Each structure stands twice: as C-alpha cells, then as structure tokens.
Amino acid sequence: MAPATLPVNLCDHPPWVIASTRFNRNPLPIEIQGVRRAHRSFFACLDRHTDPAARARCFRDYMRIVFRVGAWHREPSRLARRSLRNSYLRFLRGWMLDASSPEGAVLKGWVESRFGIPPAFHAGLIEDVHGPAYLLYLAERMRGSARTNAVESQFDLLYEYVQYELRRRHPGVQAFTLYRGVKNLGDYRVVGKTGETGVVLRLNNLNSFSSRLEHAWEFGSCVLVAEVPGSKIFFRSDLLPGTLPRREEESLVIGGDYEVTVRSY
C-alpha cells in the first residue's frame, strides 16, 4: 500500500501532523521554509495596502518581475517563450480542466515535495508506489515539469500569498466549511467512521472544493462536507479575481485524512 505521508517535508510541521484529523480539528499556521524570508520585500508591500484589489495587483506585478509571468511574447527564442508561458496560471487552469492531467501531476508533485503528502489518486486509485497509477503520475509529473520557469517556486509564493490574504481578510478564522461533489465514493479510501453519515476519508493530496453547496452538487450525486483549515488552502479563486474565470468559489485544498459528512440525493 502507498504510504500516507513521507518521512520529511519542507514545512514547519511534519507530514503526519499536517495529514491528520487532529490537525484539522486544531489547525495551526503552516509555513514553507524560506519563502517569506526570500520574498520579504513583497510581503512588506502587501502590508502597506488596505485594499485587497491592490494587494492582488501587487502579487501579479511581483510575479511578472521575479518570474517574468506574462512576458513570454518578448522572448526571441521559441523555447524561452514556451518556458515562460508555463507559469502557475497554466497549471491552475489545467487542473480545473482535468486533475489527472500532466498539470495536475505537477501540482500534486509540489504538494508531495513541500508537505510530504503523496497523491492517493491520479487517473485511478494509487494502491502501491509500484502500481500503474503511481507510475503514470510520476511520468506525467516529469513531462509536465519540462520547460518551466521555477514553477514550484511560483507555487510556493502563491501558497504564502493565499495564507497571508486569508489571515488578513478573516482574522481569527481557523477553518472554513467547504463542499466537494463526487460521483463515486469508491475512489476514496475510508479509514474510519464518525457517526451515521460521517466518515474519515483519505483524500488526494490536492483536491477541489467549493464554498457553495449548490455548486458542489453539479459534480456528483454525493457531496462531502468538510471543515478545512485555512492553512491547508493552497489557492482560493476569489483572492485573485480573474485567474480562473467562472470559478470564483473554487478552493484547492491540501489533502490527508478528513472527517467529512456525506450528503446524497
């Protein structure tokens, strides 16, 4: 069976803590090592703005300067243009189209490397690190990462920006009620039960959730209701309006074991 967590990660809490239901019940801030220190001038810029829209512009401007996001058309070399086009935006949009795509594999790989939580699903349930689903994930992660411009560092900064915004917009709020529509509960490993309609599921290491229950019903005949720690939200669309058109209620959530309530038709 594939391990639930790796022995190490790049965060200030070990993987088995972050992936646990105890962490979800008692959330703590998570920091990826070195990111805020390396980009302290950026976070100082955020501190100066009271308008969320101004902070979002600050983030986009900083990404253009540091990672040259959006500057691909200025490059004379075709390979250079391709590398710059493969920014965090491409991977977020690719994920929304298909979480089991190469873009999805790269995002899951980032979660695995930073948080120490390997994927549980990629075009199939990952039962073993030698099984076909895990080997496909590795191959697509490698293929999707080709010719990118420090894309994992872009994800690092995106995560830390989202964490900053959540704490600033929702001071004192540690968790959010989110909803995930599913077609087949058989795609999830049940690791426990919490009452008549409650179960503990081992979610994938990255998952799409919605802030609106009615939106979640569009994706399946069952809806998982979870209390998600703010520190396990990698991306939330409303914090960067326009990044994912028509997906302003979408959140990408770091996985692990979650106590969820299952609602069905």
C-alpha positions as CSV (number, residue, x, y, z in Angstrom):
1,M,0.0,0.0,0.0
2,A,1.2,3.5,-0.8
3,P,2.4,5.4,2.3
4,A,0.0,8.1,3.8
5,T,2.9,10.5,4.3
6,L,6.6,10.8,3.6
7,P,9.1,11.0,6.4
8,V,10.1,14.6,5.7
9,N,8.8,17.8,4.1
10,L,9.8,21.5,3.7
11,C,7.3,22.8,6.2
12,D,7.4,23.8,9.9
13,H,5.2,20.8,10.9
14,P,5.9,17.1,10.0
15,P,3.9,15.4,7.3
16,W,2.0,13.1,9.6
17,V,0.8,16.0,11.6
18,I,-0.4,18.0,8.7
19,A,-2.2,15.0,7.2
20,S,-4.0,14.1,10.4
21,T,-7.6,14.7,11.5
22,R,-6.2,16.1,14.8
23,F,-4.6,18.9,12.8
24,N,-7.9,19.6,11.1
25,R,-9.6,19.9,14.4
26,N,-6.9,22.0,15.9
27,P,-5.4,23.9,12.9
28,L,-2.0,25.7,13.1
29,P,-0.4,28.0,10.6
30,I,1.9,26.3,8.1
31,E,5.0,28.0,6.6
32,I,7.1,26.6,3.7
33,Q,10.7,27.0,4.7
34,G,12.4,30.1,3.5
35,V,9.7,31.5,1.2
36,R,8.6,34.5,3.3
37,R,12.2,35.4,4.1
38,A,13.3,35.2,0.5
39,H,10.4,37.5,-0.6
40,R,10.2,39.7,2.5
41,S,10.0,42.9,0.3
42,F,6.9,41.5,-1.3
43,F,5.1,40.9,2.0
44,A,6.2,44.3,3.2
45,C,4.5,45.7,0.1
46,L,1.3,43.8,1.0
47,D,1.4,45.2,4.5
48,R,1.2,48.8,3.1
49,H,-2.1,48.1,1.2
50,T,-5.5,48.1,2.9
51,D,-7.4,47.4,-0.4
52,P,-7.5,43.6,-1.3
53,A,-7.6,44.5,-5.0
54,A,-4.3,46.5,-4.6
55,R,-2.7,43.5,-2.9
56,A,-3.8,41.2,-5.8
57,R,-2.2,43.7,-8.2
58,C,0.9,43.7,-6.1
59,F,1.1,39.9,-6.3
60,R,0.7,39.8,-10.1
61,D,3.2,42.6,-10.6
62,Y,5.7,40.8,-8.4
63,M,5.2,37.5,-10.3
64,R,5.9,39.4,-13.5
65,I,9.1,40.9,-12.1
66,V,10.5,37.8,-10.4
67,F,9.3,35.0,-12.6
68,R,8.5,37.0,-15.8
69,V,5.0,35.7,-15.8
70,G,3.2,37.1,-18.9
71,A,6.5,38.2,-20.5
72,W,6.8,35.2,-22.9
73,H,6.0,37.2,-26.0
74,R,9.1,39.4,-25.6
75,E,11.5,36.4,-26.0
76,P,13.1,35.8,-29.4
77,S,13.6,32.1,-28.7
78,R,10.7,29.6,-29.1
79,L,11.9,27.5,-26.1
80,A,12.2,30.6,-23.9
81,R,8.7,31.7,-24.8
82,R,7.4,28.2,-24.0
83,S,9.1,28.1,-20.6
84,L,7.7,31.5,-19.6
85,R,4.2,30.5,-20.8
86,N,4.3,27.5,-18.5
87,S,3.6,29.6,-15.4
88,Y,1.5,28.9,-12.3
89,L,-1.5,30.1,-14.3
90,R,-1.2,27.3,-16.9
91,F,-1.2,24.7,-14.1
92,L,-4.1,26.1,-12.2
93,R,-6.2,26.2,-15.4
94,G,-5.1,22.8,-16.5
95,W,-6.1,21.4,-13.1
96,M,-9.6,22.8,-13.4
97,L,-10.0,21.0,-16.8
98,D,-8.6,17.7,-15.5
99,A,-7.0,17.0,-12.2
100,S,-5.4,13.8,-13.6
101,S,-3.6,15.7,-16.4
102,P,0.1,16.5,-16.5
103,E,-0.7,19.8,-15.0
104,G,-2.5,18.1,-12.2
105,A,0.5,15.7,-11.7
106,V,2.9,18.7,-11.3
107,L,0.6,20.3,-8.7
108,K,0.4,17.0,-6.8
109,G,4.1,16.7,-7.0
110,W,4.6,20.1,-5.5
111,V,2.3,19.1,-2.6
112,E,4.3,15.9,-2.2
113,S,7.6,17.7,-2.1
114,R,6.6,20.6,0.2
115,F,4.1,19.0,2.6
116,G,5.3,15.4,2.4
117,I,1.8,14.0,1.4
118,P,1.9,11.8,-1.7
119,P,-1.1,11.6,-4.0
120,A,-3.8,9.0,-3.4
121,F,-5.4,9.2,-6.8
122,H,-4.2,10.0,-10.3
123,A,-6.4,8.6,-13.1
124,G,-7.0,5.8,-10.7
125,L,-6.6,4.9,-7.0
126,I,-2.9,4.7,-6.1
127,E,-2.6,1.4,-4.2
128,D,1.1,1.0,-4.4
129,V,4.2,3.0,-5.4
130,H,4.9,0.3,-8.0
131,G,1.4,0.3,-9.4
132,P,0.3,1.7,-12.8
133,A,-1.5,4.8,-11.3
134,Y,1.6,5.9,-9.4
135,L,3.9,5.3,-12.3
136,L,1.6,7.3,-14.6
137,Y,1.7,10.1,-12.0
138,L,5.5,10.1,-12.0
139,A,5.7,10.1,-15.8
140,E,3.2,13.0,-16.2
141,R,4.8,15.0,-13.4
142,M,8.1,14.8,-15.2
143,R,6.5,15.6,-18.6
144,G,4.5,18.5,-17.2
145,S,7.5,20.0,-15.4
146,A,9.6,20.1,-18.6
147,R,10.5,23.6,-19.8
148,T,9.1,25.5,-16.9
149,N,10.4,28.6,-15.2
150,A,10.9,27.7,-11.5
151,V,7.2,26.8,-11.4
152,E,7.4,25.1,-7.9
153,S,8.8,28.3,-6.5
154,Q,5.9,30.1,-8.1
155,F,3.5,27.7,-6.3
156,D,5.4,28.4,-3.0
157,L,4.8,32.1,-3.3
158,L,1.2,31.6,-4.4
159,Y,0.5,29.5,-1.3
160,E,2.2,32.0,1.1
161,Y,0.2,34.9,-0.6
162,V,-3.1,33.0,-0.1
163,Q,-2.2,32.3,3.5
164,Y,-1.5,36.0,4.1
165,E,-4.7,37.0,2.5
166,L,-6.8,34.5,4.4
167,R,-5.4,35.7,7.7
168,R,-5.9,39.3,6.8
169,R,-9.4,39.0,5.4
170,H,-10.6,36.6,8.0
171,P,-8.7,37.4,11.3
172,G,-9.2,34.7,13.9
173,V,-10.9,32.2,11.5
174,Q,-9.1,28.9,11.5
175,A,-11.3,26.7,9.3
176,F,-13.8,27.0,6.5
177,T,-16.8,24.8,5.7
178,L,-16.3,23.6,2.1
179,Y,-18.1,21.2,-0.2
180,R,-16.9,18.7,-2.7
181,G,-19.2,16.9,-5.2
182,V,-18.2,13.3,-6.0
183,K,-19.5,10.7,-8.4
184,N,-18.0,7.6,-6.8
185,L,-17.1,7.2,-3.2
186,G,-15.2,4.1,-4.2
187,D,-12.4,6.5,-5.4
188,Y,-11.7,7.3,-1.7
189,R,-10.1,5.2,1.0
190,V,-12.3,5.0,4.1
191,V,-10.1,5.0,7.2
192,G,-12.8,5.4,9.8
193,K,-16.4,6.4,10.7
194,T,-17.8,9.3,12.8
195,G,-21.5,8.5,13.2
196,E,-24.3,7.6,10.8
197,T,-23.3,10.0,7.9
198,G,-19.8,10.8,8.9
199,V,-16.6,9.1,7.7
200,V,-12.9,9.7,7.7
201,L,-11.6,9.7,4.2
202,R,-8.1,9.7,2.9
203,L,-8.4,12.5,0.4
204,N,-6.0,13.1,-2.5
205,N,-3.0,15.3,-1.6
206,L,-4.7,18.1,-3.6
207,N,-8.5,18.5,-4.0
208,S,-11.0,20.9,-5.5
209,F,-13.7,22.2,-3.1
210,S,-16.4,24.8,-3.4
211,S,-17.6,27.4,-0.9
212,R,-21.2,26.9,-2.2
213,L,-23.2,23.7,-1.6
214,E,-25.3,24.2,-4.7
215,H,-22.2,24.4,-6.8
216,A,-20.8,21.1,-5.4
217,W,-24.0,19.2,-6.5
218,E,-23.1,19.9,-10.1
219,F,-20.1,17.5,-9.8
220,G,-21.8,14.4,-8.5
221,S,-24.6,12.7,-6.7
222,C,-22.8,12.9,-3.3
223,V,-21.3,15.9,-1.6
224,L,-18.5,15.8,1.0
225,V,-18.8,18.5,3.7
226,A,-15.6,19.2,5.4
227,E,-14.1,21.7,7.9
228,V,-10.9,22.7,6.1
229,P,-8.1,24.5,8.0
230,G,-7.2,27.8,6.3
231,S,-3.6,26.7,6.4
232,K,-4.5,23.8,4.1
233,I,-6.0,26.0,1.4
234,F,-3.4,26.3,-1.4
235,F,-5.5,28.5,-3.6
236,R,-8.8,30.3,-3.5
237,S,-10.2,31.9,-6.6
238,D,-11.7,35.0,-5.0
239,L,-8.4,36.1,-3.7
240,L,-7.1,36.6,-7.2
241,P,-10.2,37.5,-9.3
242,G,-10.0,36.6,-12.9
243,T,-7.4,33.9,-12.5
244,L,-9.9,31.2,-13.1
245,P,-12.9,32.6,-15.0
246,R,-16.3,31.3,-13.7
247,R,-14.6,29.5,-10.8
248,E,-14.7,32.3,-8.2
249,E,-16.0,30.0,-5.5
250,E,-13.2,27.3,-6.0
251,S,-10.6,26.3,-3.5
252,L,-7.7,23.9,-3.9
253,V,-7.2,22.1,-0.6
254,I,-4.2,20.1,0.7
255,G,-5.3,16.6,1.5
256,G,-4.7,13.9,4.1
257,D,-7.3,12.3,6.4
258,Y,-10.5,14.3,6.7
259,E,-13.6,13.8,8.8
260,V,-16.4,14.5,6.4
261,T,-20.2,14.4,6.3
262,V,-21.6,12.7,3.2
263,R,-24.8,14.1,1.7
264,S,-26.5,12.3,-1.1
265,Y,-29.7,12.5,-3.2
